[in-house]
């Protein structure tokens, strides 16, 4: 889906900086707890990693940007637990207010409604019977589409042409797996794009590589 989470390659964010080699994994203790809570929430809610990513990308601009990386994880955890009726809407806000000394009524605990979904195997890799549609070295174009739901097709490559560098192991299609409508495994390709192809002649010269599912790609004319 198109939203604030699909910000890769968009202007106005300033230069990027490589991480510090000595950077701590969690700069503050609450971040480690947020990481653990997100993993636990996936298990409790019955959501998978693609559904978690979709929960992150559904956050509004303020929740996505103002509360930092692990703040997004906390917000996404709340969304997963609410969507699966492990928590009632507004339950966390009411509990937080009571912990601050207020006296508000907390909503009753709902009856869980987890997704009716059971993966066919552990992990995300699955075999595909058909041969790859594209070959290493072939020029391909990322489809210019704007899916309404979850997708891993980054907006900045849509409609642009690149070259297949590698054929990766086939994997579940995130677009359907996130919505529990099927695993739909596909071939996955590492595709390289030239910066000038993506951002015009004024861009600095460099190459971008991105993993793209077969249904994201089409042959060039």
C-alpha positions, -999 to +999 in steps of 0.1 A: +000+000+000+011+036-005+018+054+027+044+070+049+062+036+053+070+036+016+095+065+020+125+049+004+140+071-023+118+101-016+134+135-013+136+158+017+150+135+044+186+147+042+217+125+037+220+090+050+248+079+074+263+045+079+257+030+113+284+033+140+303+000+142+301+003+180+264+012+181+244-006+207+216-029+194+192-012+219+201+023+229+176+022+258+162-007+278+126-001+266+137-008+230+147-043+238+114-048+256+096-035+225+114-059+203+105-088+225+069-077+228+066-075+190+078-111+187+054-123+214+025-103+199+030-121+166+027-155+183-002-145+206-022-128+178-016-155+152-001-130+128+029-137+106+059-115+098+042-101+067+011-092+087+034-075+112+050-054+084+015-045+072+006-034+107+037-011+107+029+004+073-007+011+084+005+035+111-003+072+105+025+097+098+028+108+134+030+072+149+054+062+122+078+091+124+075+108+158+080+077+180+111+062+164+119+028+151+109+008+181+079+030+187+066+017+154+071-018+167+050-010+199+023+006+178+022-024+154+021-048+183-010-030+196-026-032+162-020-069+159-034-076+193-064-054+187-071-068+152-071-104+166-093-093+196-067-103+222-071-067+233-102-045+231-099-012+213-088+014+237-077-011+263-040+000+264-050+037+266-073+030+295-048+009+314-021+036+309-044+063+323-052+041+353-015+035+360-011+073+359-036+076+388-068+083+368-099+062+373-114+052+340-133+021+331-113-005+311-131-023+283-140-059+289-117-086+275-130-096+241-133-131+227-101-138+206-106-139+168-073-150+155-068-154+117-078-188+104-043-195+091-018-224+094+014-222+075+023-252+054+059-253+066+082-234+089+098-202+077+091-183+044+109-205+018+088-227-004+095-247-035+080-236-069+073-262-096+076-238-125+110-225-138+119-189-133+103-165-158+135-143-159+172-151-163+203-136-148+214-107-170+179-101-184+165-066-185+132-064-166+107-037-155+091-033-122+053-031-127+038+004-122+011-007-098-002+006-064-017-024-045-043-015-019-029-039+006+005-050+017+033-053-009+071-054-009+072-036-043+089-003-033+073+028-049+106+042-061+113+013-085+078+010-100+078+015-137+116+015-139+139-009-157+168-029-142+189-060-147+185-094-129+216-101-109+206-133-090+177-157-087+171-162-050+153-191-034+115-190-039+094-177-011+059-168+001+044-138-015+040-111+012+011-095-006-012-124+001+005-139+032+001-106+051-037-109+046-039-147+052-053-153+017-026-178+006+011-184+006+015-182-032+052-189-033+071-173-062+106-170-076+125-140-061+151-120-081+178-096-071+174-067-096+199-039-100+188-004-110+209+025-120+204+057-100+198+078-131+170+054-142+153+059-108+159+096-101+170+112-134+203+125-147+208+148-117+213+119-093+246+108-080+260+078-100+254+045-080+235+013-083+206+001-062+198-036-058+164-048-045+148-082-041+116-085-062+090-112-065+082-126-099+047-110-100+062-076-095+082-078-127+074-078-165+096-082-196+108-050-212+094-043-247 
